Amino acid sequence: MRRGGLELYFVLYLAALMLLLSDSPRRETELASTAIRSLVSSTFALIVEKPTLLCRAIVEGDTIRILHFDSLNTIVPTGLVDSLRYTITITDQATGTEETTTAEGSLEVGNVRLLARQIGQALRIHWQITPRRQSQLYRVRIVASAQPQLPATIPVQQRQQLEPLLAGTNNLLRSEATFLVGYLAEQRFQPQQAPSSLDTALEWRIRSLLAQQSLPQSFSGTFSIVPEHSLVETIPFVTWENRVAVYGASLERDITQPPSVSGIGNVVVTIEGNTLLLRGITTQAGSAQARIRLVRRDGIESAASFTVVSTPVQAPSVPTAMYPGIEYRIEPNLPQLSGTTPRAVLRDESGVIRASSNGQPLVFTPSIADTGRRFLFERYAGTERIGQTIAIACEMFASPEIISIRRESEQLYHVVTRSYGLASDARSRVRLELEPPSAGRIQELYGDQSYDADNHIRLQHFRVQLQTIASVRALNGYGQRSPSRELSPR
């Protein structure tokens, strides 16, 4: 590993030097680009956690009973690469039928359904089986393309010179790997039935794979452990997790002591197949490097590390109150989280979710029927709630007001009202009412009205001609009214 790192830095240095000193920039650019791509390409490989996934079933008359089912495989890339794209092809070894999909997809061939999901740069593949009476064998081929990357420690000046050499689709790197999926249906014959004298070639091959899995590990391959995420992004007091795939040893048979984790506290390690699942909680913002160490029973050690970055959580931006008919944008202000989808949820008092998002701004418009209700806003990381529940009341618009009364003559007044509501809702408009009604005449001055769309405020102007002393008040379509004001002619 150290030698490869030295070779990489030497080639990068040489490439930068070629660009600076060359009399033929185009030719030297091509040479430098080829040299860098060639070296990075040599470090790019796909590591498959399990070379074979097997399902073993017993067929007894009309009943098929599954005895063993290994349903999950993980593929992890190595090297300085980014922007990985996977293509998965499954081929029926008996018929030659094949289907292809990309990561985040699914496909079916024969009695097998394959589901792929890309997590970070790693690929996780599940398979499901429809039990049949015949054995079947499938070959799964994974092809990955990726953009070559420069090490983070490369100085800025060299990075600016070298990064253009690696950009573009023409510089994409390619790597592939395969594994087998086998379904072994073993017939359990009744006394009156005679077993077949010879297994089919397909069954014989699957039985050989099954036998190979049960043999003790010969340790002929490289012993290595590879984290699924090199960087885990989390927030304080929320559980983070990372999986570490083990290659060249069986966690069940070949590890002499419990996994050692250092550099970070509050970590629980569990074993899932041939993968270590690490879970932890950070109590404050900051970063720490977790280091995992395993010792194989022949004394060979393997270690790996990843960084956990805990980002402080900002307070969400929510309204203190809501009014019917108005669209509100709620900002959850959630950071990126590794392996966990953040969620923002707005519920009503009955627990019904009225709006939700995957950490993106949440948009909600309450209706008139929501008036008087209380809504609850919550943020989640997976199933864990972040912070406190925030209550938001949906209130009715404020009652209308008479904000100005100006005498224009002995019997004539100019009255200005202020009301609250949507411009499109006629019920937010007001009318003036005299008490007694026979005390005078009211005329609305439609040309003088105005509407403040930001604050949902409407100003209306009226001319009131009085015959005798009266009180005046404003009423809207919601049944709300202003306090009365007294008017009198001179």
C-alpha positions in Angstrom: 0.0 0.0 0.0 2.8 2.4 0.8 4.6 1.6 -2.4 1.5 2.3 -4.4 1.1 5.7 -2.7 4.7 6.7 -3.5 4.2 5.7 -7.1 1.0 7.8 -7.4 2.6 10.9 -5.9 5.7 10.5 -8.2 3.5 10.2 -11.3 1.4 13.3 -10.2 4.6 15.3 -9.6 6.0 14.2 -13.0 2.8 15.1 -14.8 2.7 18.6 -13.3 6.4 19.1 -14.2 5.7 18.0 -17.8 3.0 20.5 -18.1 5.1 23.4 -16.8 8.3 22.7 -18.8 7.0 21.3 -22.0 7.5 23.0 -25.4 4.7 20.9 -26.9 1.8 21.4 -24.5 -0.8 19.3 -26.4 1.5 16.2 -26.6 2.6 16.5 -23.0 -1.0 17.0 -21.8 -2.0 13.8 -23.5 1.0 11.9 -22.0 0.4 13.3 -18.5 -3.3 12.4 -18.7 -2.6 8.9 -19.9 0.0 8.4 -17.1 -2.3 9.5 -14.4 -5.3 7.6 -15.7 -3.2 4.5 -16.0 -2.0 4.6 -12.5 -5.3 5.5 -10.9 -7.0 2.8 -13.0 -4.5 0.2 -11.6 -5.9 1.0 -8.1 -9.6 0.8 -9.1 -11.1 -2.6 -8.4 -14.4 -4.0 -7.2 -14.2 -6.2 -4.1 -17.1 -8.7 -3.7 -17.8 -9.7 -0.1 -19.1 -13.2 -1.1 -18.2 -15.1 -4.2 -21.3 -17.2 -3.9 -24.8 -16.8 -2.5 -26.7 -20.0 -2.0 -30.2 -21.0 -1.2 -30.8 -24.7 -0.2 -34.3 -26.2 -0.1 -35.8 -29.6 0.6 -38.6 -30.9 -1.7 -41.0 -33.3 0.0 -43.9 -34.2 -2.2 -45.8 -31.0 -2.9 -43.9 -29.0 -0.1 -40.7 -27.0 -0.6 -39.0 -26.1 2.6 -36.0 -23.7 2.6 -33.2 -24.7 4.9 -30.5 -22.1 4.2 -30.7 -18.7 2.4 -27.8 -16.3 2.0 -29.5 -13.3 0.5 -27.2 -10.3 0.7 -23.9 -9.3 -1.0 -21.9 -6.1 -0.8 -19.5 -4.8 -3.5 -17.0 -2.1 -2.4 -14.7 -0.1 -4.8 -11.1 0.6 -4.1 -8.9 3.4 -5.5 -9.1 7.2 -6.0 -12.5 7.4 -7.8 -15.8 9.2 -7.5 -19.2 9.5 -9.3 -19.5 5.7 -9.5 -22.2 4.2 -11.8 -23.1 0.5 -11.6 -24.6 -1.8 -14.2 -25.7 -5.3 -13.0 -26.4 -8.2 -15.3 -27.7 -11.6 -14.2 -27.5 -14.7 -16.5 -29.3 -18.0 -16.1 -26.4 -20.5 -16.6 -28.8 -23.2 -17.9 -30.7 -21.2 -20.5 -28.4 -18.2 -21.2 -31.3 -15.8 -20.5 -30.0 -12.5 -19.0 -31.3 -9.2 -17.8 -29.5 -5.9 -17.0 -30.3 -3.1 -14.6 -28.6 -0.2 -12.9 -28.1 0.5 -9.3 -31.4 1.4 -7.5 -33.1 -1.1 -9.8 -34.5 -4.6 -9.8 -34.7 -7.4 -12.3 -36.0 -11.0 -12.6 -34.7 -14.0 -14.3 -36.1 -17.5 -13.8 -37.1 -17.8 -10.1 -34.8 -15.1 -8.9 -35.5 -11.4 -8.3 -32.4 -9.2 -7.8 -32.6 -5.8 -6.0 -29.7 -3.4 -6.1 -29.1 -0.3 -4.0 -26.1 2.1 -4.1 -25.1 3.3 -0.7 -22.3 5.9 -1.0 -19.9 4.3 -3.4 -20.7 0.8 -2.3 -23.3 -1.5 -4.0 -25.6 -3.7 -1.9 -27.5 -6.5 -3.7 -30.4 -8.5 -2.2 -31.9 -11.5 -4.0 -35.3 -13.1 -3.5 -36.3 -16.7 -4.5 -39.5 -18.3 -5.7 -39.0 -21.9 -4.6 -39.1 -24.5 -7.4 -38.5 -28.2 -7.7 -35.5 -27.8 -9.9 -32.0 -26.4 -9.0 -30.8 -23.3 -10.8 -27.6 -21.4 -11.0 -27.1 -17.7 -12.0 -24.1 -15.6 -12.7 -24.2 -11.9 -11.6 -21.8 -9.5 -13.3 -21.2 -6.0 -11.9 -19.6 -3.3 -14.1 -18.7 0.0 -12.6 -17.6 3.2 -14.3 -16.0 6.0 -12.2 -14.3 9.4 -12.5 -10.6 9.3 -11.5 -9.8 11.6 -8.5 -6.7 13.3 -7.2 -5.7 12.7 -3.5 -7.0 15.4 -1.1 -3.4 16.2 -0.1 -2.3 17.4 -3.5 -1.3 21.1 -3.3 -3.8 23.6 -4.8 -1.5 24.7 -7.6 -0.8 21.1 -8.8 -4.5 20.3 -8.4 -5.5 23.2 -10.7 -3.0 21.9 -13.3 -4.0 18.2 -13.1 -7.7 18.2 -12.5 -8.6 19.2 -16.2 -6.6 16.1 -17.3 -9.1 13.8 -15.5 -12.4 15.5 -16.3 -14.9 14.4 -19.0 -16.5 11.2 -20.0 -13.5 10.2 -22.1 -11.5 9.7 -18.9 -13.9 7.4 -17.1 -12.4 4.3 -15.5 -14.0 0.9 -15.7 -13.9 -2.2 -13.5 -16.0 -5.3 -13.1 -16.6 -8.3 -10.8 -18.8 -11.4 -10.7 -20.4 -13.7 -8.2 -22.7 -16.7 -8.4 -26.3 -17.2 -7.1 -27.3 -20.8 -6.6 -30.6 -22.5 -5.7 -30.2 -26.1 -4.7 -33.5 -28.1 -4.6 -32.8 -31.5 -2.9 -35.5 -34.1 -3.4 -36.5 -36.1 -0.4 -38.0 -39.3 -1.9 -40.7 -41.4 -0.4 -39.9 -45.1 0.3 -41.8 -46.2 -2.8 -39.8 -43.8 -5.0 -36.3 -44.4 -6.3 -33.8 -41.6 -6.3 -32.2 -40.5 -9.5 -29.0 -42.3 -10.1 -27.0 -39.2 -11.0 -27.3 -35.5 -10.2 -27.6 -33.2 -13.1 -24.4 -31.3 -14.0 -26.0 -28.1 -12.7 -26.9 -29.7 -9.3 -23.4 -31.2 -9.1 -21.9 -27.7 -9.6 -24.1 -26.1 -6.9 -23.2 -28.9 -4.5 -19.5 -28.3 -5.2 -20.0 -24.6 -4.3 -21.8 -25.6 -1.2 -19.0 -27.9 -0.2 -16.4 -25.2 -0.9 -18.2 -22.8 1.5 -18.1 -25.4 4.3 -14.3 -26.0 4.0 -11.9 -24.4 6.4 -10.4 -21.1 5.1 -7.1 -21.7 3.4 -6.0 -18.0 3.7 -4.7 -18.0 0.1 -6.3 -14.6 -0.6 -5.6 -11.1 0.8 -7.0 -10.4 4.3 -8.6 -6.9 4.2 -11.4 -5.0 5.7 -13.2 -2.2 3.8 -15.6 0.4 5.3 -18.7 1.1 3.3 -18.3 4.9 3.9 -14.9 6.6 4.3 -16.8 9.6 5.7 -19.8 9.3 8.0 -21.8 12.5 8.4 -24.1 12.8 11.4 -25.4 15.1 14.1 -25.0 15.1 17.9 -27.2 12.6 19.8 -28.3 10.7 16.7 -27.1 7.2 16.0 -24.8 6.8 13.1 -23.8 3.5 11.4 -21.2 2.2 9.0 -20.6 -1.3 7.7 -17.2 -2.8 7.3 -16.9 -5.7 4.8 -14.3 -8.5 5.6 -12.4 -10.2 2.8 -10.1 -13.2 3.1 -11.5 -14.5 6.4 -14.7 -15.7 7.9 -15.9 -13.7 10.9 -17.5 -16.9 12.2 -14.5 -19.2 12.0 -11.3 -17.3 11.5 -11.2 -14.3 13.8 -9.4 -15.0 17.1 -10.6 -12.1 19.2 -13.4 -9.5 19.2 -12.9 -6.6 16.7 -10.9 -3.7 18.1 -12.3 -0.1 17.6 -10.3 2.9 18.7 -10.3 6.6 18.2 -13.9 7.1 18.9 -16.1 6.3 21.8 -19.7 4.9 22.3 -19.5 2.4 19.4 -21.3 -1.0 19.4 -20.1 -3.6 16.9 -22.4 -6.4 15.7 -21.8 -9.1 13.1 -24.0 -9.5 10.0 -22.8 -12.4 7.9 -19.3 -11.4 7.0 -19.8 -7.7 7.7 -19.2 -5.7 10.8 -22.0 -3.2 11.6 -20.7 -0.3 13.7 -23.2 2.0 15.5 -22.3 5.0 17.6 -23.6 8.3 19.0 -21.6 11.6 19.1 -22.4 13.9 22.0 -21.0 17.1 20.5 -20.1 18.6 17.1 -16.6 17.8 15.7 -14.8 15.0 13.9 -13.1 11.8 15.0 -11.3 9.0 13.2 -12.5 5.5 13.9 -10.0 2.7 13.5 -11.0 -1.0 13.2 -8.6 -3.8 13.7 -9.1 -7.6 13.2 -6.6 -10.5 13.8 -7.0 -13.7 11.7 -6.2 -17.0 13.4 -2.9 -17.3 11.5 -1.8 -14.0 13.2 -2.3 -11.8 10.2 -3.8 -8.4 11.0 -5.9 -6.1 9.0 -7.0 -2.5 9.8 -9.1 0.2 8.3 -10.3 3.6 9.3 -13.1 6.1 8.5 -14.0 9.6 9.7 -17.1 10.6 11.6 -18.0 14.2 11.3 -20.8 15.5 13.6 -22.4 18.8 12.4 -24.4 21.0 14.8 -28.1 21.2 14.0 -29.6 24.6 13.2 -33.0 25.4 14.5 -35.8 25.0 12.0 -37.5 28.1 10.5 -41.2 27.7 11.3 -44.0 30.3 11.5 -45.2 31.1 15.0 -48.8 30.9 13.7 -50.6 30.1 10.4 -53.7 31.5 8.8 -56.0 29.7 6.4 -55.4 29.9 2.7 -51.8 31.1 3.0 -48.9 29.0 1.7 -46.2 28.5 4.2 -42.6 27.4 3.6 -41.0 25.6 6.5 -37.2 25.2 6.5 -36.1 22.0 8.4 -32.4 23.1 8.2 -31.2 19.5 8.4 -27.6 18.6 7.4 -26.6 15.7 5.2 -26.6 12.3 7.0 -24.7 9.2 5.9 -26.8 6.1 5.4 -29.9 7.8 6.9 -32.6 9.8 5.3 -33.6 12.9 7.2 -37.3 13.7 7.3 -39.5 16.7 8.2 -43.1 16.0 9.2 -46.1 18.3 9.9 -49.0 16.5 11.7 -52.4 17.6 12.8 -53.6 16.9 16.4 -55.1 13.6 15.2 -51.7 12.4 14.2 -52.4 12.6 10.4 -49.4 13.7 8.4 -50.4 16.8 6.4 -47.0 17.5 4.8 -43.6 15.8 4.8 -40.3 16.0 3.0 -36.9 14.3 3.0 -35.2 17.2 4.7 -36.1 19.6 1.9 -38.2 22.7 2.5 -41.8 21.8 3.4 -44.7 23.6 1.8 -48.2 23.6 3.4 -51.4 25.6 3.0 -54.0 25.3 5.8 -57.7 25.5 4.9 -60.5 27.3 6.6 -61.5 23.9 8.2 -58.0 23.9 9.9 -58.8 27.1 11.8 -58.4 26.6 15.5 -56.3 23.4 15.1 -52.8 22.9 16.4 -50.2 21.4 14.1 -47.0 19.6 15.2 -43.7 19.9 13.4 -41.0 17.3 13.9 -37.6 16.4 12.4 -36.2 12.9 12.1 -33.0 11.1 11.2 -34.3 7.6 10.2 -36.7 6.8 13.1 -35.0 9.0 15.7 -36.6 12.4 16.4 -34.3 15.4 16.3 -35.0 18.0 18.9 -38.3 18.9 20.3 -41.8 18.9 18.8 -42.8 22.4 17.7 -46.5 23.3 18.0 -48.0 25.8 15.4 -51.5 27.1 15.8 -53.7 27.8 12.8 -55.5 30.9 13.8 -58.3 32.9 12.2 -57.4 36.2 10.7 -57.7 39.2 13.1 -60.9 41.1 13.2 -61.4 44.1 11.0 -60.6 47.6 12.3 -61.7 51.2 11.7 -58.4 53.0 11.5 -59.4 56.4 10.4 -62.5 58.7 10.5 -62.2 62.1 8.8 -65.0 64.7 8.7 -65.3 66.2 5.3 -68.4 68.4 6.0 -71.1 68.8 8.6 -72.8 65.6 7.6 -70.1 63.8 5.6 -67.3 61.5 6.9 -64.5 59.6 5.2 -63.9 56.2 6.9 -61.0 53.9 6.3 -61.0 50.2 7.4 -58.3 47.6 7.7 -59.1 43.9 7.3 -57.0 40.7 7.0 -57.3 37.8 4.6 -56.6 36.6 1.1 -57.0 38.8 -1.8 -59.0 36.1 -3.6 -61.4 35.5 -0.7 -64.4 37.8 -0.9 -65.1 37.0 2.8 -62.1 39.1 3.9 -63.7 42.2 2.5 -65.7 44.4 4.9 -68.8 46.4 4.8 -69.9 49.2 7.1 -73.0 49.0 9.2 -74.8 52.0 10.8 -76.9 51.7 14.0 -79.6 52.7 13.6 -79.6 51.8 9.8 -81.8 54.8 9.0 -79.3 57.2 10.4 -77.6 57.8 7.1 -76.2 56.4 3.8 -72.9 54.5 3.1 -70.9 54.6 -0.2 -67.7 52.5 -0.7 -65.0 54.3 -2.7 -63.7 51.3 -4.7 -61.0 53.3 -6.5 -59.2 54.1 -3.2 -58.9 50.5 -1.9 -55.5 48.8 -1.7 -54.1 45.4 -0.8 -50.7 44.5 0.9 -49.9 41.0 -0.5 -47.0 40.4 1.9 -49.1 40.9 5.0 -52.5 40.1 3.6 -54.0 43.5 4.6 -56.7 45.2 2.7 -57.6 48.9 3.2 -61.1 50.0 2.1 -62.4 53.6 2.0 -66.1 54.6 2.6 -68.1 57.9 2.5 -70.7 58.1 5.2 -73.5 60.8 5.0 -75.3 61.2 8.3 -78.8 62.4 9.1 -78.6 61.9 12.9 -76.2 60.6 15.5 -75.2 56.9 14.9 -72.5 54.3 15.6 -70.6 52.6 12.8 -68.7 49.3 12.7 -67.0 47.1 10.1 -68.1 43.5 9.4 -66.4 40.8 7.2 -67.7 37.7 5.6 -66.4 35.5 8.5 -68.8 37.1 10.9 -66.0 39.2 12.6 -66.7 42.8 13.4 -64.8 45.8 14.7 -65.5 47.9 17.8 -68.2 50.6 17.2 -67.3 54.2 16.6 -69.8 57.0 17.2 -70.5 59.6 14.5 -72.6 62.7 14.7 -73.6 65.6 12.3 -73.0 69.2 13.3 
